[in-house]
Amino acid sequence: MKKTWQTKLIHSDAAAPEGYRSLVTPVYRGSTTIFPSVEAVSDEWDQYRVGYTYGLYGTPTTLELAARICELENGKRTIVVPGGQAAIALISLALLNAGNHMLMPTSAYSPNRKLAKVLLSRFGVETTYYTPDTGAAIGELMRPNTRLVWVESPGSITMEVQDVPAIAEAAHARGALVALDNTWAAGVLFDAFAHGVDVTMQALTKYAGGHSDLLLGTVTVRDESLYEKLGLAHQVLGYNASPDDCSLALRGLQTMGVRLEAIERSALEIARWLADRPEVERVLHPALPSCPGHELWKRDFTGASGVFSIVFKPGPTQRQVFAFVDALELFEVGYSWAGVTSLAVAYTIRGYEHRIVRLSIGLESTADLIADLDRALRSLSS
Ligand SMILES: *Cc1c(COP(=O)(O)O)cnc(C)c1O
């Protein structure tokens, strides 16, 4: 067919040489997916069953990332979504119905609790909060309509490690599913499915991304029936994950092993140094006996990441705690930990009041970070 140059801009016969092989997953961007014939047109979301149908359900870049996370988490299938909070919302929206009851630890990531409070409640889902030291006794909090039990281990900020296998056993005995936020363990330091969890999520924004430059989340399921529920909810919620971000996450995964190892070592050294400081009442690091649930961490986890909290002894005012954080030069103040830059944020939490500060250890030299903390601790008493 003869073409004008304008048409050639769109329909080209030109092609690059074939046979290229690289170590890098290509970035397949695309909304439209081309069908071989009109008869083949389909809007099914499960690209494993029907082949590629639409960009929203994944390009080879997105689905390679999904498959790799699934492999790392030993799950059945993984769905990639635009962020960790989107992953949380997908799970609750897919698995809960009006009239259902849900259990949530008081230590859960606060936007997860907020979702229950401001949105799920409007759709007739009731939530009861339980303290993270609840194990098998979770059974006593369950009602006939309890459908979902959230766990997050260790908890956000307060870092309590939960008895996930005991909770899972009690939940399953009463017909409820268990969903885990496995972000702190980067999906690899805690084998969720081997400990009875049904569905996991993690923010790839954190250790998989690892460089503070993307937002992504994943939901991984134990079996095919959960995949059907979550896949359908993913389709109708329209949660697209950018293939460019997925490509960055695929790159991040290649170095996640060495980053996690270096960060674990550095964070432990800093945590132990802080535990010896006279200003510090308690270090909430799962690998230290001063952390609630430390024994469970020892039993169930294969390592630690780089996020932990410190609690100061009573004395400093909130202004003095803020002055400590602001005096840090290497630790920046900001959310979304697990990048190469160390971060610090002060919180006010019942039981600890204004005396708790969460640290995320990055890849700066450990000695420099300790020197920075040492210098800033002087602001506590000034
Ligand atoms: C950061 C975080 C999330 C949310 O991830 P985003 O990608 O920022 O939406 C969820 N859970 C935990 C424990 C987190 O730390």
The ligand as a MOL file (V3000), in Angstrom:
LIG
                    3D

  0  0  0     0  0            999 V3000
M  V30 BEGIN CTAB
M  V30 COUNTS 15 15 0 0 0
M  V30 BEGIN ATOM
M  V30 1 C 4.7790 3.3340 53.2430 0
M  V30 2 C 3.9000 2.2800 53.7630 0
M  V30 3 C 2.7180 1.9390 53.1130 0
M  V30 4 C 2.1650 2.7310 51.9340 0
M  V30 5 O 2.9840 2.7870 50.8300 0
M  V30 6 P 2.8330 3.9580 49.7420 0
M  V30 7 O 3.5160 3.3540 48.5650 0
M  V30 8 O 3.5190 5.1570 50.3090 0
M  V30 9 O 1.3750 4.1720 49.5040 0
M  V30 10 C 1.9710 0.8960 53.6200 0
M  V30 11 N 2.3600 0.2300 54.7160 0
M  V30 12 C 3.4870 0.5300 55.3810 0
M  V30 13 C 3.8540 -0.2430 56.5970 0
M  V30 14 C 4.2850 1.5720 54.9380 0
M  V30 15 O 5.3640 1.9090 55.6230 0
M  V30 END ATOM
M  V30 BEGIN BOND
M  V30 1 1 1 2
M  V30 2 1 2 3
M  V30 3 2 2 14
M  V30 4 1 3 4
M  V30 5 2 3 10
M  V30 6 1 4 5
M  V30 7 1 5 6
M  V30 8 2 6 7
M  V30 9 1 6 8
M  V30 10 1 6 9
M  V30 11 1 10 11
M  V30 12 2 11 12
M  V30 13 1 12 13
M  V30 14 1 12 14
M  V30 15 1 14 15
M  V30 END BOND
M  V30 END CTAB
M  END
